[in-house]
Amino acid sequence: MRCLVTGGAGFIGSHVAEALVRRGDEVVVLDNFSTGSQDNLRDIPTLEVVKGDVRDSVLVAALARGTKAIFHLAAEVGNLKSLRDPGLDASVNILGTINVLRCAVDCVVKKVVYSSSAAIFGEARFLPVDESHPTQPESFYAVSKLAGEKYALSFARLFPIETVCLRYFNVYGPRQGHSEYASVIPIFAERLSKGLPPVIYGDGEQTRDFVSVHDIAAANVLAADSSFSGEVFNIGSGVRTSVNRLNEVMQASMCVRLAPFHAPPRAGEVRHSLADISKAGRMLGYAPSVSMEGGIAELVSWLREGS
Ligand SMILES: NC(=O)c1ccc[n+]([C@@H]2O[C@H](COP(=O)([O-])OP(=O)(O)OC[C@H]3O[C@@H](n4cnc5c(N)ncnc54)[C@H](O)[C@@H]3O)[C@@H](O)[C@H]2O)c1
């Protein structure tokens, strides 16, 4: 099967591209390399890589022609980043998604798998968070990811195209970038590897659903292969881990012992998050296969190999 992976040079997209190549698909990656890198693709053979923008309708149509599925991951990613530049966030995440969907329809692509985010839910009103949980986006990023979902679902209703939206919880694993916008695992890893104490905001008892990037890649493949359309699925591990527990697991794996530094809680951060993954299990056959300890051990050995 010929597939297009937008954002395929990024953290998650490179793993989706790799999973598709490994099972024998012909894969084209489209990426503007704003945060992605060639390094992320160096271990993946037989990839066609095109540098370009998801908002470029001529380019996306040219790449979509003849493909069976588009995995749409290209995005401006991050809550804080979106607060600094909401226009860019909306342009790439909303207009870019509309462009991908329009090109997919015009080029008779069978399916688009859209990468959404648990950020669309905001503070959880109940746990675990299932697909019917109310959405209350608390950043421009979350607004744009929700808008992308709505467009993907509307396209499936209005045009002859199948779309599926996957709402990822807290994804981690090899190739995850470290920047001022990074999430807690790469930030902890960076500090611990330099012998610096991890900074924990608040009491550390806030919880997250950390899910390995390998399970996210597997969910993408399952979604593309399924016959479902117009559906959203929560994709997490189904396990709730506190930031304090994460710190313990990471320190044990990295063989360090450093007392954490507690900073005041950060405004706008949700207290608890946990995915109900039963719908994805029932309909897609999704079953997370990587434990927190196993996933962190893999991340640590990747870091030790020099990333
Ligand atoms: N990392 C997470 O925990 C997480 C959680 C929920 C959802 N997501 C979603 O998963 C997807 C991938 O995120 P990621 O964590 O791998 O981030 P990432 O920044 O590593 O990947 C995004 C990729 O898109 C590319 N890109 C950005 N703008 C582009 C444009 N205009 N045209 C072409 N390419 C462009 C970047 O260069 C990068 O390679 C995103 O859609 C994001 O919203 C990520």
The ligand as a MOL file (V3000), in Angstrom:
LIG
                    3D

  0  0  0     0  0            999 V3000
M  V30 BEGIN CTAB
M  V30 COUNTS 44 48 0 0 0
M  V30 BEGIN ATOM
M  V30 1 N 3.9040 14.2760 21.4110 0
M  V30 2 C 2.7370 14.1050 22.0240 0
M  V30 3 O 2.6740 13.7470 23.2250 0
M  V30 4 C 1.4410 14.3220 21.2560 0
M  V30 5 C 0.2440 14.1850 21.9760 0
M  V30 6 C -0.9510 14.3750 21.3010 0
M  V30 7 C -0.9680 14.6290 19.9450 0
M  V30 8 N 0.1820 14.7820 19.2600 0 CHG=1
M  V30 9 C 0.1040 15.0530 17.8110 0
M  V30 10 O 0.9510 14.1740 17.1160 0
M  V30 11 C 1.4640 14.7990 15.9440 0
M  V30 12 C 2.9800 14.6760 15.9070 0
M  V30 13 O 3.5160 15.3360 17.0380 0
M  V30 14 P 5.0270 15.1380 17.5180 0
M  V30 15 O 5.0250 15.0640 18.9940 0
M  V30 16 O 5.6680 14.0480 16.7390 0 CHG=-1
M  V30 17 O 5.6580 16.5480 17.1440 0
M  V30 18 P 6.8530 16.9170 16.1540 0
M  V30 19 O 7.0260 18.4070 16.2550 0
M  V30 20 O 8.0310 16.0580 16.4060 0
M  V30 21 O 6.2500 16.5410 14.7330 0
M  V30 22 C 5.5490 17.4370 13.9100 0
M  V30 23 C 6.1770 17.3600 12.5280 0
M  V30 24 O 5.4450 18.1990 11.6370 0
M  V30 25 C 6.3670 18.9590 10.8650 0
M  V30 26 N 5.6740 20.1640 10.4350 0
M  V30 27 C 5.3010 21.2250 11.2040 0
M  V30 28 N 4.6830 22.1570 10.4520 0
M  V30 29 C 4.6650 21.6710 9.1810 0
M  V30 30 C 4.1650 22.1830 7.9610 0
M  V30 31 N 3.5820 23.3730 7.9030 0
M  V30 32 N 4.3100 21.4330 6.8440 0
M  V30 33 C 4.9350 20.2160 6.8900 0
M  V30 34 N 5.4240 19.6850 8.0350 0
M  V30 35 C 5.2830 20.4150 9.1590 0
M  V30 36 C 7.5470 19.2090 11.7880 0
M  V30 37 O 8.7350 19.5260 11.1140 0
M  V30 38 C 7.6240 17.8690 12.5140 0
M  V30 39 O 8.4490 16.9570 11.8070 0
M  V30 40 C 0.9580 16.2410 15.9660 0
M  V30 41 O -0.1700 16.3310 15.1140 0
M  V30 42 C 0.5480 16.4580 17.4210 0
M  V30 43 O -0.4760 17.4000 17.5440 0
M  V30 44 C 1.4120 14.6390 19.8910 0
M  V30 END ATOM
M  V30 BEGIN BOND
M  V30 1 1 1 2
M  V30 2 2 2 3
M  V30 3 1 2 4
M  V30 4 1 4 5
M  V30 5 2 4 44
M  V30 6 2 5 6
M  V30 7 1 6 7
M  V30 8 2 7 8
M  V30 9 1 8 9
M  V30 10 1 8 44
M  V30 11 1 9 10
M  V30 12 1 9 42
M  V30 13 1 10 11
M  V30 14 1 11 12
M  V30 15 1 11 40
M  V30 16 1 12 13
M  V30 17 1 13 14
M  V30 18 2 14 15
M  V30 19 1 14 16
M  V30 20 1 14 17
M  V30 21 1 17 18
M  V30 22 2 18 19
M  V30 23 1 18 20
M  V30 24 1 18 21
M  V30 25 1 21 22
M  V30 26 1 22 23
M  V30 27 1 23 24
M  V30 28 1 23 38
M  V30 29 1 24 25
M  V30 30 1 25 26
M  V30 31 1 25 36
M  V30 32 1 26 27
M  V30 33 1 26 35
M  V30 34 2 27 28
M  V30 35 1 28 29
M  V30 36 1 29 30
M  V30 37 2 29 35
M  V30 38 1 30 31
M  V30 39 2 30 32
M  V30 40 1 32 33
M  V30 41 2 33 34
M  V30 42 1 34 35
M  V30 43 1 36 37
M  V30 44 1 36 38
M  V30 45 1 38 39
M  V30 46 1 40 41
M  V30 47 1 40 42
M  V30 48 1 42 43
M  V30 END BOND
M  V30 END CTAB
M  END
